[in-house]
Amino acid sequence: MDERRTDPSLQDLNRGVLIAGAGLLALAGVLGLAGFAMFCAALVGATRTWYRRADLTPRELATLKWHQAKVAASAGAGAWQDHEKNAYSPRSART
């Protein structure tokens, strides 16, 4: 009877490919972290520039943005209601 091995072994691994893959994965991780750091730095810089240009305190800026959001929401709701009234009128109103 032939003796054939069916269990996996470390000898089955191609070590060169395994090492190259691990190296590329590590390099990709380092490059990814560097890219993320550059992205965060650009975002922080843009936020600082925007804040300096606003010339308001953080509280005043938050209040202004809150009021703008409320006005935009009410305008959108009003437009939606007007559209509903015009597009879907009851049968009794139709002639």
Salt bridges, closest charged atoms under 4 A:
ASP7 OD1 - ARG5 NE 3.70
